[in-house]
Amino acid sequence: MTITTFKNLHQRQQVAHLDRHGHPLAERSEDGCELRLFAVENFYAEVWRSRGEDAILFIHVFDRPSGLSDYLPLISLGSYQ
């Protein structure tokens, strides 16, 4: 699925697609919201929820690596031997 096709889906369909095809990468908090980042095919989807709520406020979709900058401090590569 392309990023354009995903953006044109209803939010329920976007969530279903993320459940089936998304790969969770990281979570963070911002402005009283909980954000969860997914890799999906050739783009990323960031799901925004109010802290402590199940309802999704919106899904931010992007395909530029610069959108990942807020998540980089959360990633620990560790040492592999």
Phi, psi and chi 1 to 4 in degrees:
 res  aa     phi    psi   chi1   chi2   chi3   chi4
   1 MET       -  140.0  175.2  175.1  -63.9      -
   2 THR   -86.4  163.6   66.7      -      -      -
   3 ILE   -62.3  -37.2 -170.9  170.3      -      -
   4 THR   -65.4  -43.9  -57.4      -      -      -
   5 THR   -62.2  -43.6  -56.9      -      -      -
   6 PHE   -61.1  -45.3 -175.4   85.9      -      -
   7 LYS   -60.6  -30.8  -75.3 -179.8  177.5 -177.8
   8 ASN   -81.7   -7.7  -72.0  -32.4      -      -
   9 LEU   -76.3  153.6  -65.7  174.9      -      -
  10 HIS   -66.5  151.8 -173.7  -82.2      -      -
  11 GLN   -55.2  -37.9 -171.3 -179.5   76.6      -
  12 ARG   -60.1  -40.5  -77.1 -170.3  -51.2  -97.2
  13 GLN   -70.4  -35.5  -66.2  170.0  -52.3      -
  14 GLN   -62.3  -45.1  -69.9  177.4  -19.3      -
  15 VAL   -62.1  -43.7  170.4      -      -      -
  16 ALA   -61.6  -40.4      -      -      -      -
  17 HIS   -66.0  -41.4 -170.0   77.7      -      -
  18 LEU   -63.3  -40.2  -70.2  175.9      -      -
  19 ASP   -61.0  -37.9  -73.8  -16.1      -      -
  20 ARG   -86.0  -38.6  -76.0 -169.3  -56.2  -90.5
  21 HIS  -120.8   -8.9  -55.1  -73.2      -      -
  22 GLY   -81.9  147.1      -      -      -      -
  23 HIS  -114.6  109.7  -58.8  -78.1      -      -
  24 PRO   -62.8  133.0   -2.6    6.7      -      -
  25 LEU  -113.0  -41.9  -62.2  177.8      -      -
  26 ALA  -165.1  164.2      -      -      -      -
  27 GLU  -134.0  149.2  -64.3  179.4    8.7      -
  28 ARG  -156.9  170.7   66.4 -176.1 -176.4   91.5
  29 SER  -117.9  147.1  -63.8      -      -      -
  30 GLU  -158.6  131.3 -178.4  178.2  -45.9      -
  31 ASP    49.1   44.7  -61.9  -30.3      -      -
  32 GLY    75.2   13.1      -      -      -      -
  33 CYS  -119.0  153.8  -67.0      -      -      -
  34 GLU  -104.4  128.2  -64.1  173.2   -8.3      -
  35 LEU  -117.0  139.4  -69.7   70.5      -      -
  36 ARG  -128.4  127.0 -169.6  164.4 -170.9 -156.3
  37 LEU   -99.3  133.7  178.3   68.2      -      -
  38 PHE  -123.7  143.5  -68.1   85.9      -      -
  39 ALA   -95.1  131.3      -      -      -      -
  40 VAL  -136.9  115.6 -168.8      -      -      -
  41 GLU    44.9 -110.9  -74.2   96.4   21.7      -
  42 ASN  -111.5   27.5   60.3  -11.2      -      -
  43 PHE  -149.5  177.1   60.0   91.3      -      -
  44 TYR  -121.3  149.3  -59.5   95.3      -      -
  45 ALA  -130.4  130.7      -      -      -      -
  46 GLU  -114.3  115.1 -171.2  177.1   54.4      -
  47 VAL   -94.6  123.7  177.6      -      -      -
  48 TRP  -104.8  128.8  -73.2   65.7      -      -
  49 ARG  -132.7  148.4  -70.6 -174.5  166.1   91.5
  50 SER   -66.4  141.6  -69.2      -      -      -
  51 ARG   -54.4  126.1 -171.5  169.6  -73.4  130.7
  52 GLY    82.0    2.9      -      -      -      -
  53 GLU  -109.4  151.3  -60.8  -69.1  -34.2      -
  54 ASP   -88.3  -30.0  -71.6  -27.8      -      -
  55 ALA   -65.9  137.4      -      -      -      -
  56 ILE   -84.6  129.2  -66.0  172.5      -      -
  57 LEU   -76.0  -51.0  -63.5  172.9      -      -
  58 PHE  -166.6  167.5   62.8   91.5      -      -
  59 ILE  -121.2  117.3  -60.4  174.5      -      -
  60 HIS   -92.9  125.8  173.3 -126.8      -      -
  61 VAL  -116.6  135.8 -177.1      -      -      -
  62 PHE  -152.8  160.5   59.3   94.4      -      -
  63 ASP  -129.1    7.7   58.6   -0.5      -      -
  64 ARG   -98.1  133.9  -61.4 -170.2 -171.9  -87.0
  65 PRO   -57.0  -26.0  -23.9   32.6      -      -
  66 SER   -60.6  -24.4   60.8      -      -      -
  67 GLY   -68.4  -13.3      -      -      -      -
  68 LEU   -88.0   -8.0  -60.3  171.2      -      -
  69 SER   -56.3  -36.0   61.8      -      -      -
  70 ASP   -70.2  -17.4  -69.3  -27.8      -      -
  71 TYR   -94.4  -19.1  -71.1   95.4      -      -
  72 LEU   -56.9  -40.5  -66.1  178.8      -      -
  73 PRO   -64.8  -17.5  -19.9   29.7      -      -
  74 LEU   -86.0  -11.5  -57.4  173.1      -      -
  75 ILE   -94.4  123.9  -61.7  170.6      -      -
  76 SER  -112.0  114.3  173.1      -      -      -
  77 LEU   -81.1  -23.6  -62.0  176.6      -      -
  78 GLY    62.5 -171.7      -      -      -      -
  79 SER  -113.6  130.5   59.3      -      -      -
  80 TYR  -110.9  136.2  -66.1   94.8      -      -
  81 GLN  -117.5      -  -60.5  177.3    5.1      -
